[in-house]
Amino acid sequence: MSAAGPIGGRAAWTGAALAADPSWIMPLPPEAPAEIAAALAGLEWRMVPGFDARHFPLPRTAGFLAEVARELEEGRGLVRLTGLDPRHYAAADLKRVFWGLMCHLGTPLPQNTTGEVLAEVKDETGSGAAVASGTARARSRSTGPLRFHTDKCDLLALLCASNGIAGGVSRIVSTVAIQDAMAARRPDLLAVLYQDFWRARPADEEGEGMAAKPFPMPVFARGPDGGFTSQYSRTYVELAQGMPGVPPLTAQQVEAMDLLAALAEELCVEMPFEPGQIQLMNQHVTYHGRTAYSDDVEPGAAAGSRRNLLRIWLSSPLSRALPAGHAGQWGDVRAGALRGGAMPGRSALAA
């Protein structure tokens, strides 16, 4: 589909607007702590991924989470939840609480073919090094900054279990706002982003058997009902270059990606990620990234002085219909379908 004019709506927010209106930051309701405690106790022996929302009942908090789900699909596409204190839970129980809460928003998905369903995004270099090249996973599991990108799911959920001693500022931008800004400033480059860009996903993210061959997909697209979607990682575009059958990027494509990056910097919201906060992002209308961070790597350093984000990918029952051409990456493109993840259409819930 070719580029159109501005889309507008609540999903077209800017960082300046969110700074002036913090209503996107939502505290869990007062009854949530007691309901979470009761649900956790009721799990007994069940561990992640062996339970879903039916095993984690939240009589009143579930209604609040249903409103959050609607805001993510029909509103801004961004919510940050507050009110959870990681100090109250053992590490395994914190994961169970996070999993139980998120199962009320959608179906968890596999994040790779090795069985990772609840990822820990933390420094895996062992030295505190910032990895600035290589795959997206290598970059994310280091202390370095991350460029704006999407994950392959309807909803991305991140829980800050602990933070480093400096940096690691969360950065989110509305892709609808980027689309609209480009429509106003450079409609010629916006049209380029509605055309195919060749990408590739590396084996260390999806396993040797699922490592995608290069595939074409537009950066911006509209579904059959007109719903906007953007799936993008410049890392994946760069990875495809030089592969057999992949044409070199044109000067216009490079200029369009450069302008996209500049607008993301201009329009994003930046905010420290505090322990216990849960950040929820609709991956069709937002990109996310982070600044570099520092951990305390000294022997004997407290666990809380090292950054650790828990990550869950969700397929949402409220999701929009996607273009037919997205089926190769998403599986089922119908609205509300189980889709996305490293193995499209497969739930991460244990049988």
Backbone hydrogen bonds, N-H to C=O, Kabsch-Sander energy under -0.5 kcal/mol:
donor,donor_aa,acceptor,acceptor_aa,energy
12,A,9,G,-1.5
15,G,267,L,-2.2
18,L,14,T,-2.1
19,A,15,G,-2.1
20,A,16,A,-1.4
21,D,17,A,-1.3
24,W,21,D,-0.6
25,I,22,P,-2.1
26,M,24,W,-0.7
26,M,80,R,-2.8
28,L,82,T,-2.8
32,A,29,P,-2.0
35,E,31,E,-2.0
36,I,32,A,-3.1
37,A,33,P,-2.2
38,A,34,A,-2.2
39,A,35,E,-2.5
40,L,36,I,-2.7
41,A,37,A,-2.2
42,G,38,A,-2.0
43,L,39,A,-0.8
43,L,40,L,-0.8
44,E,40,L,-0.5
44,E,41,A,-1.0
46,R,43,L,-2.4
50,G,47,M,-3.3
55,H,52,D,-1.4
56,F,53,A,-0.9
62,A,58,L,-2.5
63,G,60,R,-0.8
64,F,60,R,-1.0
65,L,61,T,-2.4
66,A,62,A,-1.8
67,E,63,G,-1.6
68,V,64,F,-2.0
69,A,65,L,-2.4
70,R,66,A,-1.8
71,E,67,E,-2.2
72,L,68,V,-2.1
73,E,69,A,-1.5
74,E,70,R,-3.5
75,G,70,R,-0.6
75,G,71,E,-1.3
77,G,71,E,-1.6
79,V,280,L,-2.3
80,R,24,W,-2.3
81,L,278,I,-3.2
82,T,26,M,-1.7
84,L,276,G,-0.5
88,H,85,D,-1.9
89,Y,86,P,-1.7
94,L,90,A,-2.5
95,K,91,A,-1.6
96,R,92,A,-1.7
97,V,93,D,-2.6
98,F,94,L,-2.5
99,W,95,K,-2.6
100,G,96,R,-2.6
101,L,97,V,-2.6
102,M,98,F,-2.4
103,C,99,W,-2.0
104,H,101,L,-1.3
105,L,102,M,-2.1
106,G,102,M,-1.3
107,T,315,S,-2.5
109,L,313,W,-2.1
111,Q,116,E,-3.1
112,N,116,E,-0.6
115,G,112,N,-0.8
117,V,115,G,-0.7
119,A,311,R,-1.7
121,V,119,A,-0.6
121,V,309,L,-3.5
122,K,120,E,-1.0
124,E,141,R,-3.3
131,V,129,A,-0.7
132,A,130,A,-0.6
139,R,135,T,-2.0
140,S,136,A,-2.6
141,R,137,R,-2.3
142,S,139,R,-1.1
143,T,129,A,-1.8
146,L,290,R,-2.0
149,H,288,H,-1.6
150,T,232,Y,-1.8
153,C,151,D,-1.9
154,D,314,L,-1.1
155,L,314,L,-2.3
156,L,281,M,-2.6
157,A,155,L,-0.5
157,A,312,I,-2.5
158,L,279,Q,-2.3
159,L,310,L,-2.6
160,C,277,Q,-2.4
161,A,159,L,-1.1
161,A,308,N,-2.0
162,S,308,N,-1.4
163,N,304,G,-0.8
165,I,294,S,-2.4
166,A,294,S,-1.2
168,G,292,A,-2.1
170,S,271,M,-1.9
171,R,289,G,-2.1
172,I,269,V,-2.2
173,V,287,Y,-2.1
175,T,173,V,-0.5
175,T,285,V,-1.9
176,V,285,V,-0.7
178,I,174,S,-1.6
179,Q,175,T,-2.5
180,D,176,V,-2.6
181,A,177,A,-2.3
182,M,178,I,-2.4
183,A,179,Q,-2.1
184,A,180,D,-1.6
185,R,181,A,-2.2
186,R,182,M,-2.0
189,L,186,R,-0.7
190,L,186,R,-2.0
191,A,187,P,-2.0
192,V,188,D,-0.9
193,L,189,L,-1.5
194,Y,190,L,-0.9
194,Y,191,A,-0.5
195,Q,192,V,-1.7
197,F,217,M,-1.8
199,R,215,F,-2.6
200,A,236,Y,-0.8
205,E,202,P,-1.4
206,E,202,P,-1.2
207,G,203,A,-2.8
210,M,207,G,-1.1
211,A,207,G,-1.2
215,F,199,R,-2.4
217,M,197,F,-1.6
219,V,193,L,-1.2
219,V,195,Q,-0.7
220,F,193,L,-2.5
221,A,229,T,-1.9
223,G,227,G,-2.8
226,G,223,G,-2.1
229,T,221,A,-2.2
230,S,284,H,-0.7
231,Q,219,V,-0.7
234,R,148,F,-0.5
236,Y,233,S,-0.6
237,V,233,S,-1.6
238,E,234,R,-2.7
239,L,235,T,-2.1
240,A,236,Y,-1.4
241,Q,237,V,-0.8
241,Q,238,E,-0.5
243,M,240,A,-2.2
246,V,243,M,-2.1
254,V,250,T,-2.2
255,E,251,A,-2.3
256,A,252,Q,-2.5
257,M,253,Q,-2.4
258,D,254,V,-2.3
259,L,255,E,-2.3
260,L,256,A,-2.4
261,A,257,M,-2.3
262,A,258,D,-2.2
263,L,259,L,-2.8
264,A,260,L,-2.2
265,E,261,A,-1.9
266,E,262,A,-1.8
267,L,263,L,-2.6
268,C,264,A,-1.4
269,V,172,I,-3.0
271,M,170,S,-2.2
274,E,272,P,-0.7
276,G,160,C,-3.4
277,Q,274,E,-2.2
278,I,81,L,-2.2
279,Q,158,L,-3.0
279,Q,277,Q,-0.5
280,L,79,V,-3.2
280,L,278,I,-0.5
281,M,156,L,-2.2
282,N,77,G,-2.8
283,Q,154,D,-2.5
283,Q,281,M,-0.6
285,V,282,N,-1.1
286,T,282,N,-0.8
287,Y,173,V,-2.1
288,H,149,H,-2.2
289,G,171,R,-2.4
290,R,146,L,-1.3
291,T,169,V,-1.6
293,Y,143,T,-2.4
294,S,166,A,-2.7
296,D,305,S,-1.8
297,V,295,D,-1.0
301,A,298,E,-1.9
305,S,302,A,-1.9
306,R,303,A,-1.5
308,N,162,S,-2.7
309,L,121,V,-1.9
310,L,159,L,-2.9
311,R,119,A,-2.5
312,I,157,A,-2.4
313,W,109,L,-0.5
314,L,155,L,-2.6
315,S,107,T,-2.3
316,S,314,L,-0.5
319,S,316,S,-1.3
322,L,333,V,-2.6
326,H,323,P,-2.0
327,A,324,A,-1.7
329,Q,326,H,-1.1
330,W,326,H,-2.4
331,G,327,A,-2.6
332,D,330,W,-0.8
337,A,334,R,-1.7
339,R,337,A,-0.6
340,G,330,W,-2.2
341,G,152,K,-2.9
342,A,110,P,-2.6
345,G,340,G,-1.1
346,R,343,M,-2.0
347,S,345,G,-0.5
348,A,108,P,-2.9
350,A,49,P,-2.4
